[in-house]
Amino acid sequence: MFSDSRLGRTAIWVAAAAVLSLVSAGCSSGDDAGSPGASGTSGASGGSGAQTGAAGAVDVTLQEYAIIPGAASATAGAVTFDVTNAGPDDVHEFVVIKTDLAPDALPTNKDGTVDEEAAGLEPQGEVEDVAVGDTQSLTLDLSAGNYVFICNIYEDDTHEAHYQEGMRVAFTVE
């Protein structure tokens, strides 16, 4: 059995690793690198997802203009994404696409949004209209492969496609 001191140190190391993972993801540009598999519905959630990326839950943060998953990969099977919009201003969405294309190389429409029906893209599911401060969950049955998470919102008033603004990131399912 571990002593309380050793358990405390282990907990500190795990917490530090999680924080460093989120910080490094937040500092990146987000460009590193079938049929829909939705098996649940989106809705408000407590958002206590694991950051390990194992089949289970993955926390995802949306913000202007980045998508920051709590893990870079997950195990194939049912994966629940707990998606939080950190804002500070815009509504965002979370779209999961299976593709071998790089996150910044997805086919786009004239307005800069991703053409989700284009060849080479297999949309898996999405959570629409996540308001600032809200958390919604999406459970998908994902097979092994390469995925890209995007926000595909286009703002008419500012002529901004969130995808073009950098809201895209690679994700792997093993």
C-alpha positions as CSV (number, residue, x, y, z in Angstrom):
1,M,0.0,0.0,0.0
2,F,1.3,3.5,-0.8
3,S,1.8,6.0,2.0
4,D,-0.3,9.2,2.0
5,S,2.8,11.2,1.1
6,R,3.5,9.1,-2.0
7,L,-0.2,9.3,-3.1
8,G,-0.1,13.1,-2.7
9,R,3.0,13.3,-4.9
10,T,1.5,11.1,-7.5
11,A,-1.7,13.2,-7.6
12,I,0.4,16.4,-7.9
13,W,2.4,14.9,-10.9
14,V,-0.8,13.8,-12.6
15,A,-2.4,17.2,-12.1
16,A,0.8,18.9,-13.4
17,A,0.9,16.7,-16.5
18,A,-2.8,17.5,-17.2
19,V,-2.2,21.3,-16.9
20,L,0.9,21.1,-19.1
21,S,-1.1,19.2,-21.7
22,L,-3.8,21.9,-21.8
23,V,-1.3,24.7,-21.8
24,S,0.7,23.2,-24.7
25,A,-2.5,22.6,-26.7
26,G,-3.6,26.2,-26.1
27,C,-0.3,27.5,-27.4
28,S,-0.5,25.5,-30.6
29,S,-2.1,26.7,-33.8
30,G,-4.3,23.7,-33.9
31,D,-2.9,22.7,-37.3
32,D,-0.6,19.9,-35.9
33,A,-1.2,17.1,-36.9
34,G,-18.6,5.7,-43.3
35,S,-21.8,6.9,-41.9
36,P,-22.4,9.2,-39.0
37,G,-21.8,7.3,-35.7
38,A,-23.8,9.4,-33.2
39,S,-25.1,7.2,-30.4
40,G,-26.4,9.9,-28.2
41,T,-27.8,13.4,-28.2
42,S,-26.2,16.7,-27.3
43,G,-27.4,18.6,-24.2
44,A,-26.3,20.2,-21.1
45,S,-23.8,18.2,-19.1
46,G,-21.7,18.4,-16.0
47,G,-18.6,18.0,-18.1
48,S,-16.4,15.8,-15.9
49,G,-14.6,14.0,-18.8
50,A,-11.3,12.2,-18.5
51,Q,-8.2,13.7,-20.0
52,T,-6.6,10.3,-20.6
53,G,-8.3,9.9,-24.0
54,A,-9.3,6.3,-23.2
55,A,-12.6,5.1,-24.6
56,G,-14.9,7.1,-22.3
57,A,-14.8,10.9,-22.1
58,V,-12.7,13.7,-23.5
59,D,-13.0,17.3,-22.4
60,V,-13.0,19.8,-25.3
61,T,-12.7,23.6,-24.9
62,L,-13.9,25.9,-27.6
63,Q,-12.7,29.5,-27.7
64,E,-12.0,32.4,-30.1
65,Y,-10.4,30.9,-32.2
66,A,-9.2,27.4,-31.1
67,I,-10.4,24.0,-30.3
68,I,-8.5,22.4,-27.4
69,P,-9.1,18.8,-26.7
70,G,-8.0,17.4,-23.3
71,A,-6.3,14.5,-25.1
72,A,-4.9,14.1,-28.6
73,S,-6.3,10.6,-29.0
74,A,-8.9,8.1,-27.7
75,T,-9.5,4.4,-27.9
76,A,-12.0,3.1,-30.6
77,G,-15.5,2.7,-29.3
78,A,-18.0,4.9,-27.6
79,V,-16.4,8.3,-26.8
80,T,-18.2,11.1,-25.0
81,F,-17.0,14.6,-25.8
82,D,-17.8,17.1,-23.0
83,V,-17.6,20.4,-25.0
84,T,-17.3,23.7,-23.2
85,N,-17.4,27.1,-24.8
86,A,-14.9,29.4,-23.0
87,G,-15.7,32.3,-25.3
88,P,-15.3,35.1,-24.5
89,D,-17.8,36.3,-27.1
90,D,-18.9,33.9,-29.8
91,V,-21.3,30.9,-30.0
92,H,-19.4,27.9,-31.4
93,E,-20.1,24.4,-32.6
94,F,-18.1,21.2,-32.4
95,V,-18.0,19.0,-35.5
96,V,-16.2,15.6,-35.7
97,I,-15.1,14.6,-39.1
98,K,-13.2,11.4,-40.0
99,T,-10.6,12.2,-42.7
100,D,-7.0,11.6,-43.7
101,L,-6.7,15.3,-44.7
102,A,-4.7,17.7,-42.6
103,P,-6.9,20.0,-40.4
104,D,-6.0,23.1,-42.5
105,A,-6.6,21.3,-45.8
106,L,-10.3,20.5,-45.7
107,P,-12.3,21.5,-48.8
108,T,-14.1,24.8,-48.3
109,N,-17.1,26.7,-49.7
110,K,-16.7,30.2,-51.1
111,D,-17.4,31.7,-47.6
112,G,-14.6,29.7,-46.0
113,T,-16.7,27.1,-44.2
114,V,-15.9,23.5,-44.7
115,D,-17.9,21.6,-47.3
116,E,-18.9,18.8,-45.0
117,E,-20.3,16.8,-48.0
118,A,-17.0,16.8,-49.9
119,A,-15.2,13.7,-51.0
120,G,-12.7,12.4,-48.3
121,L,-14.8,13.8,-45.4
122,E,-17.0,11.5,-43.2
123,P,-18.9,13.7,-40.7
124,Q,-19.5,11.7,-37.5
125,G,-21.6,14.1,-35.5
126,E,-21.8,17.6,-34.0
127,V,-22.9,19.8,-31.2
128,E,-24.4,23.0,-32.6
129,D,-24.8,26.5,-31.0
130,V,-22.8,26.1,-27.8
131,A,-23.3,29.4,-26.0
132,V,-20.4,31.0,-24.0
133,G,-20.1,29.3,-20.6
134,D,-22.2,26.3,-21.6
135,T,-21.1,22.6,-21.7
136,Q,-22.8,20.1,-24.0
137,S,-22.0,16.4,-24.5
138,L,-21.8,14.3,-27.6
139,T,-21.3,10.5,-27.6
140,L,-20.1,8.9,-30.8
141,D,-19.1,5.3,-31.7
142,L,-15.7,6.0,-33.4
143,S,-13.6,3.5,-35.3
144,A,-9.8,3.7,-35.5
145,G,-8.5,6.4,-37.8
146,N,-7.7,10.1,-38.2
147,Y,-10.3,12.8,-37.3
148,V,-10.5,16.6,-37.4
149,F,-12.5,18.7,-35.0
150,I,-13.8,21.9,-36.4
151,C,-16.2,24.8,-35.7
152,N,-18.0,25.4,-39.0
153,I,-19.9,28.6,-38.1
154,Y,-19.9,31.5,-40.5
155,E,-20.7,35.0,-39.2
156,D,-22.5,37.1,-41.8
157,D,-21.9,40.4,-39.9
158,T,-18.1,40.0,-39.7
159,H,-17.7,37.7,-42.7
160,E,-15.7,35.3,-40.5
161,A,-15.6,31.5,-41.0
162,H,-14.5,30.1,-37.6
163,Y,-12.7,27.2,-39.5
164,Q,-10.6,29.8,-41.4
165,E,-9.9,31.7,-38.1
166,G,-8.2,28.5,-36.8
167,M,-10.9,26.5,-35.1
168,R,-9.6,23.1,-36.3
169,V,-7.5,20.4,-34.7
170,A,-6.4,16.8,-35.5
171,F,-7.5,13.9,-33.3
172,T,-6.6,10.2,-33.5
173,V,-8.7,7.2,-32.6
174,E,-6.6,4.0,-32.0
